Amino acid sequence: MCERCGNAPAADWHHRKNRSQGGDWSPANGLHLCRPCHGYVTEHPAASYSAGWLVRGAYEPRTVPATYRGRPAFLDDDGGVTYMDGGNSHDVGW
């Protein structure tokens, strides 16, 4: 399922930090998104940076929280998620 909206099947892999800026294929640097959400993230960069769906080149994605399934969370390179409100999930579909 889309890791932004949670309402549609994920169809695309989205790099939070662009590959041209040194972003890699690690789980912390990616989100599985449905096509409409991928389009939204691309077309609304200010909102996407604010939500952590995009990460500026000077930062490491694992240190920038993202709104993940509706909650702010840190994504790690092992595919785990640590929600900023205290919950953990290590079964995120990676």
C-alpha positions as CSV (number, residue, x, y, z in Angstrom):
1,M,0.0,0.0,0.0
2,C,1.0,3.6,-0.6
3,E,3.1,4.8,2.4
4,R,1.8,8.3,2.0
5,C,-2.0,7.9,1.7
6,G,-2.4,4.3,2.7
7,N,-5.5,4.1,0.4
8,A,-4.1,2.7,-2.9
9,P,-1.6,0.1,-4.0
10,A,1.9,1.4,-4.3
11,A,3.1,1.5,-7.9
12,D,6.3,3.5,-7.7
13,W,9.5,3.7,-5.7
14,H,10.2,7.3,-4.7
15,H,13.7,8.5,-3.7
16,R,13.4,11.0,-0.8
17,K,16.9,12.3,-1.6
18,N,17.4,12.4,-5.4
19,R,20.0,10.1,-6.8
20,S,21.6,13.2,-8.5
21,Q,22.2,14.5,-4.9
22,G,23.8,11.3,-3.6
23,G,20.6,9.5,-2.6
24,D,20.8,5.7,-2.7
25,W,18.4,2.8,-2.9
26,S,18.3,2.2,0.9
27,P,15.0,1.8,2.7
28,A,15.6,5.1,4.6
29,N,15.7,6.9,1.3
30,G,12.6,5.6,-0.2
31,L,8.9,5.4,-0.1
32,H,6.5,3.1,-1.9
33,L,3.9,5.5,-3.4
34,C,0.8,5.2,-5.5
35,R,0.9,7.1,-8.8
36,P,-1.3,10.1,-7.6
37,C,0.8,10.5,-4.4
38,H,4.1,10.3,-6.4
39,G,2.7,13.0,-8.7
40,Y,1.8,15.1,-5.6
41,V,5.2,14.8,-4.1
42,T,6.9,15.8,-7.4
43,E,4.5,18.7,-8.1
44,H,4.5,20.1,-4.5
45,P,8.1,20.3,-3.4
46,A,7.6,22.8,-0.5
47,A,5.0,20.6,1.1
48,S,7.0,17.5,0.4
49,Y,10.2,18.8,2.0
50,S,8.1,19.9,5.0
51,A,6.6,16.4,5.3
52,G,10.0,14.6,4.8
53,W,8.9,13.0,1.5
54,L,11.8,14.9,-0.1
55,V,15.2,15.4,1.6
56,R,17.6,18.1,0.6
57,G,21.0,17.1,-0.6
58,A,22.9,18.2,2.5
59,Y,21.0,15.8,4.7
60,E,20.9,12.0,5.3
61,P,17.4,10.6,4.8
62,R,17.6,8.5,8.0
63,T,18.0,11.7,10.1
64,V,15.0,13.5,8.5
65,P,11.6,12.4,9.7
66,A,8.9,11.7,7.2
67,T,5.1,11.6,7.5
68,Y,4.8,7.9,7.1
69,R,1.3,6.4,7.0
70,G,0.0,9.6,8.6
71,R,2.5,9.8,11.5
72,P,5.9,11.4,11.8
73,A,8.6,8.8,11.8
74,F,12.2,8.0,11.1
75,L,13.0,5.4,8.5
76,D,16.1,3.3,9.0
77,D,18.3,1.4,6.6
78,D,17.1,-2.0,7.8
79,G,13.5,-1.2,6.7
80,G,12.3,-0.3,10.2
81,V,10.2,2.6,11.2
82,T,10.4,4.5,14.5
83,Y,7.4,6.7,15.1
84,M,8.1,10.0,16.8
85,D,5.1,9.5,19.1
86,G,6.7,6.4,20.5
87,G,5.6,3.4,18.5
88,N,7.9,1.1,16.5
89,S,7.2,-1.1,13.5
90,H,9.7,-3.3,11.9
91,D,7.2,-5.0,9.6
92,V,6.8,-2.3,6.9
93,G,6.9,-4.4,3.8
94,W,10.6,-4.1,2.8
